[in-house]
């Protein structure tokens, strides 16, 4: 079946460096994509979203890139901080209201 | 402004029992979705409620049922619990009829089935 997945299950990054988290999706009908951050013992927290009519969207220290040609989504975090350590999920939504999540990437920030 | 709240935070049941989990959406939201998150995995969509009706359902058996009340709060019921039902159950709320608005998640209910 169609699903959303992340390329790497773990990512270790030095504090202050930039982080890039990748995600591949297979449902060409998806028109809305979201990145979530989940800290231990908490529910997923919205980071940034992007619709299929856009290629790039920027937020505070984060940028999401969407490449519809190869069905690839990425999250870039600038100047990674210890508080950025968490599991990051990409999710896709089509017009059937369901959010489909990948398995997640665990980001660990080294001091 | 209260966000999404869920109760209880933790729950322990035995196989065969039934459980009810509760969710109050973020103020102003009228749509509630439920997800199951097994350890080490991403959340899996169970179903979504809008206007007190189930609008969409994921690949979960009929043992999983729900309800939405006039105040938009929601319950998730699971009958005949199995060991494999042990997971974090997340509730997310959103607003609007498009279904593509941002979903806000609650902290979840950790269910353990022994």
Boltz contact constraints between the chains, C-beta under 6 A:
constraints:
  - contact:
      token1: [A, 32]
      token2: [B, 100]
      max_distance: 6.0
  - contact:
      token1: [A, 42]
      token2: [B, 107]
      max_distance: 6.0
  - contact:
      token1: [A, 43]
      token2: [B, 90]
      max_distance: 6.0
  - contact:
      token1: [A, 43]
      token2: [B, 105]
      max_distance: 6.0
  - contact:
      token1: [A, 43]
      token2: [B, 106]
      max_distance: 6.0
  - contact:
      token1: [A, 43]
      token2: [B, 107]
      max_distance: 6.0
  - contact:
      token1: [A, 43]
      token2: [B, 108]
      max_distance: 6.0
  - contact:
      token1: [A, 44]
      token2: [B, 105]
      max_distance: 6.0
  - contact:
      token1: [A, 46]
      token2: [B, 102]
      max_distance: 6.0
  - contact:
      token1: [A, 89]
      token2: [B, 42]
      max_distance: 6.0
  - contact:
      token1: [A, 93]
      token2: [B, 100]
      max_distance: 6.0
  - contact:
      token1: [A, 96]
      token2: [B, 56]
      max_distance: 6.0
  - contact:
      token1: [A, 97]
      token2: [B, 48]
      max_distance: 6.0
  - contact:
      token1: [A, 97]
      token2: [B, 56]
      max_distance: 6.0
  - contact:
      token1: [A, 97]
      token2: [B, 99]
      max_distance: 6.0
  - contact:
      token1: [A, 98]
      token2: [B, 45]
      max_distance: 6.0
  - contact:
      token1: [A, 98]
      token2: [B, 56]
      max_distance: 6.0
  - contact:
      token1: [A, 101]
      token2: [B, 42]
      max_distance: 6.0
  - contact:
      token1: [A, 101]
      token2: [B, 43]
      max_distance: 6.0
  - contact:
      token1: [A, 102]
      token2: [B, 42]
      max_distance: 6.0
  - contact:
      token1: [A, 103]
      token2: [B, 41]
      max_distance: 6.0
  - contact:
      token1: [A, 103]
      token2: [B, 42]
      max_distance: 6.0
  - contact:
      token1: [A, 104]
      token2: [B, 42]
      max_distance: 6.0
